[in-house]
Amino acid sequence: LGGSLITDKTQPGRIHDARIARLGAALAGTAGEPRLVVVMGGGSVGHHAARLYGVDRGLADCDRARLHRMSVDMFALKGRVAEAIGAAGGCALPLHETSLA
């Protein structure tokens, strides 16, 4: 799922709630199908933070003291998508990428 679909990359942190709601309804419609895993990009949330904290230059050069902020913001975006799926009658469990490392 491209982050540009649910965020406005021209404005840092701007999220398209109406698009997320439509996406949630579409994904909730897959209930009962084989398990679906949605991998999403960061859009204006992740890309802005990556530049701001230097993550786009690699973890060795980033501001590790503020790296957690990007992670928290991205998890909140995932939560909004999961909430939209739930509001449409589906079930979603957002996973934190650092939990999988």
N, C-alpha and C positions, 0 to 999 in steps of 0.2 A: 504494500500500500504506500504509494508515494506521499511524502509529507506535504507536497504542494497541493494535493487534493483537499486536505483538511485545514491547511494554514495559508496565510498570505505571506509569501517570502519577501515581499517588498516592505513589510512592516514587522520588525522583530516581535515575536511573541503573539502575533495576531492569529486567532483561531476562528475558523468558519464553523460556528455551532450548527447552522442549518445543514451544511454538508455532512457534518458528523451525524446528525439525526437521520438523514437519508441513508447514509452508509450503514448506520446501526440497524435500521429497518431491513435493509437488503441482506445484511449478514445474519440477522435474527431469522430470516426466512430460510436459512440453511439448517435450522434445527432438525434433528433427526437424521441428517445426512452423516456420512463418516466424519470423524473429527476434522475440524478446520483449524489451521494455525495461520494467524495473520501476523505478518512481519511488517512493521511500518517504519517509514523514514521520519526524520525529525522536522522537516519543513522549517518554518520560521522560528520554531522553538529550538530545535537542535542545532541548525546551521548557524544561527546568530550566536548561540552560546559557545559553540565550538570555536568560532573566530574570537569572541570576546575573551575566552579563557585559554586560548592557544592550543586547543585540542586538535585543530586542523593542521598543526605542525607536528603532531605526534605526542604521545604520552610523556616521552622523556623531556619535552620542552614546554609542557603545559603548566598552567597555574594549578597545581594539585590541591592547594588550600581551598580553591573555589570550584574544583571539578565536581564536587558533590552537588553543587547548585544545578549544573546541567543535568545530572542524573535525576535529581528530584523533579525538575521541570519536565523532563521527558516522561517520567513515570506518571506525572499528573496528566499529560496529554494522553497517554495510554489508558488511564483511568476514565477519561472523558469518552473515549471510544467504547470502552467496556460498559459504561453507564448507558450509553445510547443503545447498545445491543440489548442490555437488560430492560430498558424502557420499552423496547419494541417486542419484548417477550422472549428474547433469547437468553443465553447464559454465556458470559465471557469471564475469563480469568487472566488479567494482565500479568505478565512475568517480567521481573526486573532483569535486564541483561547481565548485570553484574552477579546475579545469583546463579547464572549458568556457566560462569567461568571456572 
